[in-house]
Structures are given as C-alpha cells and as structure tokens.
Amino acid sequence: MNGVRREMLRFADDIAIIAQEEIHLKRAVENLDNILKCNYEMKINRIKIFFSKITVCPKDAENINIKMDDDAVK
C-alpha cells in the first residue's frame, strides 16, 4: 500500500496475515497468539480460525502445514 509492504490487514475483529513463505506465516500466527495470551489475556477463536482458509498465491501452489496447539489450520 503506497509502496509499503503490509504484513497484516485488520478490520473489526478480523485479521488477515500476509507472508511470502510458510515459515513466516507460521511465526506470525504463533507471535500473534502469544501476544494476545500474555499481554491481553485473550485467545484466538479456534473455531473461527479453523473455518478460515489459508490462500496461497504463488505460481506453483504448495501444501501448507500450519498448526495452532497441534490443530491444523486449513
């Protein structure tokens, strides 16, 4: 946006995390989860996140394997 790369888009209670590689997406989700737990005593709604989808937009689509507390995110 305006020449600046954004890593998160937020609207109301929704967050879209943007990453170029799976490991960066995994770290961002883990960091967000940790910050919410430790600083705000909040939890990511596991039901909502597991009904969300990870969208991969490379030329060669790959399988993504990201988990939260041992549960796979789709």
Contacts in CASP RR format, 6 or more apart in sequence:
PFRMAT RR
TARGET T0000
AUTHOR 0000-0000-0000
METHOD contacts of the structure
MODEL  1
MNGVRREMLRFADDIAIIAQEEIHLKRAVENLDNILKCNYEMKINRIKIF
FSKITVCPKDAENINIKMDDDAVK
6 18 0 8 1.000
7 17 0 8 1.000
7 18 0 8 1.000
7 19 0 8 1.000
7 28 0 8 1.000
8 15 0 8 1.000
8 16 0 8 1.000
8 17 0 8 1.000
8 18 0 8 1.000
8 28 0 8 1.000
9 15 0 8 1.000
9 16 0 8 1.000
9 18 0 8 1.000
10 16 0 8 1.000
15 32 0 8 1.000
17 25 0 8 1.000
17 28 0 8 1.000
17 29 0 8 1.000
17 32 0 8 1.000
19 25 0 8 1.000
19 28 0 8 1.000
22 62 0 8 1.000
22 64 0 8 1.000
22 65 0 8 1.000
22 66 0 8 1.000
25 54 0 8 1.000
25 64 0 8 1.000
25 66 0 8 1.000
26 66 0 8 1.000
29 66 0 8 1.000
29 68 0 8 1.000
29 73 0 8 1.000
30 68 0 8 1.000
32 44 0 8 1.000
33 43 0 8 1.000
33 44 0 8 1.000
33 68 0 8 1.000
36 42 0 8 1.000
36 43 0 8 1.000
36 44 0 8 1.000
37 43 0 8 1.000
44 68 0 8 1.000
46 68 0 8 1.000
46 69 0 8 1.000
46 71 0 8 1.000
49 68 0 8 1.000
49 73 0 8 1.000
50 71 0 8 1.000
50 73 0 8 1.000
50 74 0 8 1.000
51 74 0 8 1.000
52 73 0 8 1.000
52 74 0 8 1.000
53 74 0 8 1.000
54 64 0 8 1.000
54 66 0 8 1.000
54 73 0 8 1.000
54 74 0 8 1.000
56 62 0 8 1.000
56 64 0 8 1.000
65 72 0 8 1.000
66 72 0 8 1.000
66 73 0 8 1.000
67 73 0 8 1.000
END
